[in-house]
């Protein structure tokens, strides 16, 4: 696999793990990120989407789907902007910036790998 594909694959595993965790034991991890426990289904719905995206990343990586990799970088940047705005507008806790930083690192890793595929 190329360096870009490895970055996409690793992000896919991260998304699968996060998705499974928030799907199966959301109230064990929500407080760690500054969110109150909930019995509402929304967190499990978001976890299902995260796991679904993780599946796409894991499947796209070995196929070297370069256009998908580029879209992933764009998606990460959009996610970072949204999460920073949520914190600035006090719609979410500052701990949300931890997720934003993970997205930023993933965007940089994949973006750099796409720019320098041979190194």
N, C-alpha and C positions, 0 to 999 in steps of 0.2 A: 504494500500500500504506500502511496505517496505521503509526504508529511501532512498535506492538507487532509487527506483521507483519514490519517491517524487522529488528527485533531477533531474531525467530525465524529469518528468512532468513539473517542474518549468522551466527548460531550454527550453522545447517545447513551453511553453507559451511565453517566451522571444523571441524565434525565430519567432513565429507567429506574435507577435507585431512588431518586427523589420522588418520582411518581408512585412507586410501590410504597415508600415510607408514608407519604401523605395520604395514600389510598387506604392503607391498612391500619396505621396508628397515628392519625393526624393530631390527636390531642396530646400525644407524648412529645411531639416536636414543635407544634405551633407556639407554645410559650417560650421556647428557646429563641425564637425569632421575633418576640415582642407582640405576638398575636394571642388573644384570649382563646381558650378551648371553645369548640363549637360542636353542636349536634346537627347543624345544618348540613345539607348535602353539597353545598357549593365547593367545599374544600376537596371533597372526593371527586367532584366533576373536574376541577382544575388538575387534580392528580392524574385522572384518567387521560386528560389532554397532554400532560407532560410525558406520561409513559408512552402515549401514542406517537408523540414527536420523537421520543427517544428511539422507538422502533424504526421510524423513518431514517434517522441519522445512522443507526447501526446497519441498516440495510443499504443505504446509499453509499456509505464509505467504501466497501470493497468494490463497488461498481464504478468508482472514480467519477461520480456525477458532478463534474466541475461547476456546472451552472447552479446546481442545488447548493454546492459549497458557497458560491458567491451569494446566493439568496440568504444562506444561513448568517453570513457576516452582516448583511443588511438587517436581518431580524434581530440579531444581538444588539446592534446600535439602536434600533427602535426600542427594544426592551430597556436598555440603559436609560435612554431619554425619559421613557415613561416612569420608570422606578424613581429616578432622581426627582422628577416633577411631583410624584406622589408624596415624597418626603418633604420637598419644599412647600407644597400646599397643605402639609399636615394631614394628608389622607392616609398615610401609612407611617409606621414607626421607622426611626432611623436605621434599625437593623435591616431594613429592606435594601439598604445600600450594600450589604454583604452579597445579596443576590445580584445586584447591579454590577458589583466588581467581578463576580464570576463570569457574567455575560461579557463584560468589557475584555477580560483576559481571553475568553474564548474567541471573541471577534478579532483581537490582535493576533492571536496564535494562528487562526485559520487564514486571516488576511495576509499575514506575512508569508505563510506557507504557500499561498496561491501566487504571491508575487515572485517568490524564489523557489520554484518547484524542484530545481536540481540540487539545491544545497542542503 
